Amino acid sequence: MTQPRLDFVQCLDPHGLHRMAYWEWGDPSNGRVLVCVHGLSRQGRDFDVLAQAMCDHYRVVCPDVVGRGRSDWLDDPMGYQIPTYVADMVTLLARVRAQTVDWVGTSMGGLIGLGLASLKGSPVRSLVLNDVGPTIEPAALARIGTYLGQLPRFETVEAAADYFLSISEGFGTHTREQWLALTRPMLRRIEDERGVAYIPHYDPKIAVPFHAATPEMAAAAQALLWQRYDSLRTRTLVIRGAQSDLLTAQTARAMAERGPRAKVVEFEGVGHAPTLVDPAQVAVVREFLTTA
């Protein structure tokens, strides 16, 4: 398998600068840029399979959102919110000299894309929202909250893969090798008095603003997200896991009828969220983006 190039970009926050890592596939001189952004506690290597399938057509850029993967951790955990991430992506697009960009965002990555695409003068041309929309179900947030911010210790990569599988049943069916490939970049190797071990590769403080959210804040955020969605004039594809507890069929139907009138594709046997590893999922994304 071809390996991506790892690079970093300096981004501004209220307390100084932080580095955001990004993984790049394909010809670095290609003016067609595809940005793929991961979910809440994941990282950019989630898109290895999709990036390899798209890098004949695009220069594919897969950032580790700040606080995840190879990126820095923020001094103030309350900075782990969508406005920070959107600002970082603006900096990233300037760094890679993207005049226009297509966007694939899974869960949180979709909300970042929605925020960027709704800005005046946005460079986003086509938007793929992977199992996320303006209405996010409280039950799904409660489920995510049961594990977010915990840093369990694993003696082996295989044990870590078993743990991630236990909290990611919605990802759907994968071979063991596919699951290990999704797991390895999620881990940070440590060595201490107890020996060598592995822990999740993210700042546990990303959970601070997540757990600080109140029902009133959630309602206000939902209203703002629908306002942003309704303002979109971007070609939009919504991918939904048919068993998703985060993006309901009702919300997906509303997204097809409002704003950019998104095309909606559902995948059976998958919840939150499709990993875009399965060839059928990859094919849907590729067809949508390359037949603009």
C-alpha positions as CSV (number, residue, x, y, z in Angstrom):
1,M,0.0,0.0,0.0
2,T,1.3,3.5,-0.9
3,Q,1.9,5.6,2.2
4,P,0.8,9.2,2.6
5,R,3.0,12.2,3.2
6,L,2.9,13.7,6.7
7,D,3.1,17.5,7.1
8,F,2.2,20.2,9.6
9,V,0.6,23.6,9.5
10,Q,0.7,26.3,12.3
11,C,-2.7,27.5,13.3
12,L,-3.7,30.4,15.6
13,D,-5.7,30.1,18.8
14,P,-6.4,32.6,21.7
15,H,-3.3,31.3,23.6
16,G,-0.8,31.2,20.8
17,L,0.0,28.8,18.0
18,H,-0.7,25.0,17.6
19,R,0.4,22.6,15.0
20,M,-2.1,20.6,13.0
21,A,-0.9,17.5,11.3
22,Y,-2.2,16.4,7.9
23,W,-1.7,13.4,5.7
24,E,-1.5,14.0,1.9
25,W,-2.0,11.6,-0.9
26,G,-1.6,12.0,-4.7
27,D,0.2,14.6,-6.8
28,P,1.1,17.6,-4.7
29,S,0.8,19.9,-7.7
30,N,-2.8,18.7,-8.5
31,G,-5.2,21.7,-8.3
32,R,-8.1,19.4,-7.5
33,V,-8.1,19.1,-3.7
34,L,-10.2,16.7,-1.6
35,V,-10.2,17.3,2.1
36,C,-11.4,14.4,4.3
37,V,-12.1,15.1,8.0
38,H,-12.7,12.5,10.7
39,G,-15.1,12.1,13.6
40,L,-14.9,13.3,17.2
41,S,-12.2,10.9,18.7
42,R,-10.7,9.6,15.4
43,Q,-7.8,10.8,13.2
44,G,-6.9,11.4,9.5
45,R,-5.7,7.9,8.7
46,D,-9.3,6.7,8.9
47,F,-9.5,7.7,5.2
48,D,-6.6,5.6,3.9
49,V,-8.8,3.4,1.7
50,L,-10.9,6.3,0.3
51,A,-7.8,8.4,-0.3
52,Q,-6.1,5.7,-2.2
53,A,-9.2,5.3,-4.3
54,M,-9.4,9.0,-5.0
55,C,-5.8,10.1,-5.4
56,D,-5.7,9.4,-9.2
57,H,-8.2,12.3,-9.5
58,Y,-7.4,14.5,-6.5
59,R,-4.7,15.7,-4.2
60,V,-6.3,14.2,-1.0
61,V,-5.6,15.9,2.3
62,C,-6.6,14.2,5.6
63,P,-6.0,16.4,8.7
64,D,-5.7,15.2,12.3
65,V,-8.0,17.7,13.9
66,V,-6.2,19.5,16.8
67,G,-6.1,17.3,19.9
68,R,-6.0,14.1,17.8
69,G,-3.4,12.0,16.1
70,R,-0.1,13.8,15.4
71,S,-1.6,17.3,16.0
72,D,-0.8,19.4,19.1
73,W,-3.1,19.5,22.2
74,L,-4.7,22.8,23.1
75,D,-3.9,24.5,26.4
76,D,-7.6,25.5,26.9
77,P,-9.8,22.4,26.4
78,M,-12.8,24.7,25.8
79,G,-11.2,25.4,22.4
80,Y,-12.1,21.9,21.3
81,Q,-15.2,23.1,19.4
82,I,-16.3,23.6,15.8
83,P,-15.4,27.3,15.4
84,T,-11.7,26.4,16.2
85,Y,-11.7,23.6,13.8
86,V,-13.2,25.7,11.0
87,A,-10.6,28.3,11.5
88,D,-7.8,25.7,11.4
89,M,-9.2,24.3,8.1
90,V,-9.1,27.8,6.6
91,T,-5.4,27.9,7.5
92,L,-4.9,24.4,6.1
93,L,-6.5,25.4,2.7
94,A,-4.3,28.4,2.5
95,R,-1.3,26.2,3.1
96,V,-2.2,23.7,0.4
97,R,-3.1,26.5,-2.0
98,A,-6.6,25.2,-2.6
99,Q,-8.7,27.7,-4.6
100,T,-11.7,25.3,-4.5
101,V,-12.1,22.1,-2.5
102,D,-14.4,19.1,-2.3
103,W,-15.1,17.9,1.2
104,V,-15.8,14.5,2.9
105,G,-16.6,14.8,6.6
106,T,-17.5,11.9,8.9
107,S,-19.7,13.0,11.9
108,M,-17.7,15.9,13.5
109,G,-15.8,16.3,10.2
110,G,-19.1,16.8,8.4
111,L,-20.1,19.5,10.9
112,I,-16.8,21.2,10.2
113,G,-17.4,21.0,6.5
114,L,-20.9,22.4,7.0
115,G,-19.5,25.3,8.9
116,L,-16.9,26.0,6.3
117,A,-19.2,25.6,3.3
118,S,-21.8,28.0,4.8
119,L,-19.2,30.9,5.0
120,K,-19.5,33.7,2.6
121,G,-17.0,33.1,-0.3
122,S,-16.4,29.5,0.8
123,P,-14.2,27.4,-1.5
124,V,-16.2,24.3,-0.9
125,R,-17.6,23.0,-4.2
126,S,-19.0,19.6,-3.2
127,L,-19.8,18.4,0.3
128,V,-20.2,14.8,1.5
129,L,-21.8,14.6,5.0
130,N,-21.1,11.1,6.3
131,D,-23.8,10.2,8.9
132,V,-24.3,13.6,10.3
133,G,-26.8,16.4,10.0
134,P,-28.1,19.5,11.8
135,T,-30.1,17.4,14.2
136,I,-28.0,15.1,16.4
137,E,-29.9,12.6,18.5
138,P,-29.3,13.0,22.3
139,A,-29.2,9.2,22.7
140,A,-26.2,9.0,20.4
141,L,-24.5,11.8,22.3
142,A,-25.1,9.9,25.6
143,R,-23.6,6.7,24.1
144,I,-20.5,8.6,22.9
145,G,-20.2,10.2,26.3
146,T,-19.8,6.9,28.0
147,Y,-16.3,6.4,26.6
148,L,-15.1,9.8,25.3
149,G,-12.2,11.2,27.3
150,Q,-11.2,7.8,28.8
151,L,-7.6,6.6,28.0
152,P,-7.6,2.9,28.6
153,R,-4.2,1.1,28.5
154,F,-3.7,-1.8,26.2
155,E,-0.8,-4.3,26.3
156,T,-1.2,-5.2,22.6
157,V,-2.6,-3.6,19.4
158,E,-4.9,-6.6,19.2
159,A,-6.4,-5.9,22.6
160,A,-6.9,-2.2,21.6
161,A,-8.6,-3.4,18.4
162,D,-11.0,-5.4,20.5
163,Y,-11.8,-2.4,22.7
164,F,-12.4,-0.1,19.7
165,L,-14.6,-2.7,18.1
166,S,-16.7,-2.8,21.4
167,I,-17.4,0.9,21.2
168,S,-17.7,1.1,17.4
169,E,-20.3,-1.5,16.5
170,G,-22.1,1.0,14.3
171,F,-19.1,1.1,12.0
172,G,-20.4,-2.1,10.4
173,T,-18.8,-5.4,9.3
174,H,-15.0,-5.4,8.7
175,T,-12.4,-8.1,8.3
176,R,-9.9,-8.4,11.1
177,E,-7.2,-6.9,9.0
178,Q,-9.4,-3.9,8.0
179,W,-10.2,-3.4,11.7
180,L,-6.5,-3.5,12.7
181,A,-5.7,-1.0,9.9
182,L,-8.3,1.3,11.4
183,T,-7.0,0.8,14.9
184,R,-3.2,1.2,14.6
185,P,-3.2,4.9,13.8
186,M,-5.6,5.4,16.8
187,L,-2.8,4.3,19.2
188,R,0.1,6.0,20.9
189,R,2.9,3.7,22.1
190,I,4.2,4.5,25.6
191,E,6.9,3.0,27.8
192,D,6.9,3.5,31.6
193,E,7.7,1.5,34.8
194,R,4.9,-0.9,33.9
195,G,6.4,-1.7,30.5
196,V,5.3,-1.0,26.9
197,A,1.7,-0.3,26.3
198,Y,-0.7,1.6,24.0
199,I,-3.3,4.3,24.7
200,P,-5.7,6.2,22.4
201,H,-4.0,8.9,20.4
202,Y,-6.1,11.9,21.5
203,D,-6.2,14.5,24.2
204,P,-8.8,13.2,26.8
205,K,-9.7,16.8,27.4
206,I,-11.6,16.9,24.1
207,A,-14.4,15.6,26.3
208,V,-14.6,18.7,28.4
209,P,-16.7,20.9,26.1
210,F,-18.7,17.8,25.1
211,H,-19.7,17.1,28.7
212,A,-20.2,20.8,29.5
213,A,-23.0,21.1,26.9
214,T,-26.5,21.7,28.3
215,P,-29.8,20.9,26.6
216,E,-30.3,24.7,26.0
217,M,-26.9,24.9,24.3
218,A,-27.7,21.8,22.2
219,A,-31.0,23.3,21.1
220,A,-29.3,26.6,20.1
221,A,-26.6,24.7,18.2
222,Q,-29.2,22.7,16.3
223,A,-31.1,25.8,15.3
224,L,-27.8,27.4,14.0
225,L,-26.9,24.3,12.1
226,W,-30.2,24.2,10.3
227,Q,-29.8,27.8,9.5
228,R,-26.4,27.1,8.1
229,Y,-27.6,24.1,6.2
230,D,-30.5,25.9,4.6
231,S,-28.1,28.6,3.4
232,L,-26.0,26.1,1.5
233,R,-25.8,26.2,-2.3
234,T,-23.2,23.5,-2.4
235,R,-23.7,20.1,-4.1
236,T,-24.3,17.9,-1.1
237,L,-24.4,14.1,-0.6
238,V,-25.6,12.7,2.7
239,I,-24.5,9.1,3.5
240,R,-26.5,7.4,6.3
241,G,-26.0,4.2,8.1
242,A,-29.5,2.7,8.0
243,Q,-29.1,1.8,11.7
244,S,-27.6,5.1,12.8
245,D,-28.5,6.4,16.2
246,L,-27.1,9.8,15.4
247,L,-28.6,10.7,12.0
248,T,-32.2,9.6,11.8
249,A,-34.1,8.8,8.6
250,Q,-36.4,11.7,9.4
251,T,-33.5,14.2,9.6
252,A,-32.0,12.7,6.4
253,R,-35.3,13.2,4.6
254,A,-35.4,16.8,5.7
255,M,-31.9,17.3,4.4
256,A,-33.1,16.1,1.0
257,E,-36.0,18.6,1.0
258,R,-34.3,21.7,2.5
259,G,-31.3,23.9,1.7
260,P,-29.1,22.2,-1.0
261,R,-31.6,19.3,-1.3
262,A,-29.0,16.7,-0.7
263,K,-28.8,13.4,-2.4
264,V,-29.2,10.8,0.3
265,V,-27.7,7.3,0.2
266,E,-28.3,4.7,2.9
267,F,-26.2,1.6,3.7
268,E,-27.9,-1.4,5.4
269,G,-26.1,-3.2,8.2
270,V,-24.3,0.0,9.3
271,G,-25.0,2.5,12.1
272,H,-22.9,5.4,13.1
273,A,-20.9,5.8,11.1
274,P,-19.9,4.2,7.7
275,T,-16.1,4.0,7.6
276,L,-15.8,4.4,3.8
277,V,-13.7,1.3,3.6
278,D,-16.3,-0.9,1.9
279,P,-16.0,-0.7,-1.9
280,A,-19.7,0.1,-2.2
281,Q,-19.3,3.1,0.1
282,V,-16.2,4.2,-1.7
283,A,-17.9,3.9,-5.1
284,V,-20.8,6.2,-4.0
285,V,-18.4,8.9,-2.8
286,R,-16.3,8.6,-5.9
287,E,-19.2,8.8,-8.3
288,F,-20.7,11.8,-6.6
289,L,-17.4,13.8,-6.5
290,T,-16.0,12.9,-9.9
291,T,-19.2,13.4,-11.9
292,A,-19.8,17.0,-10.7
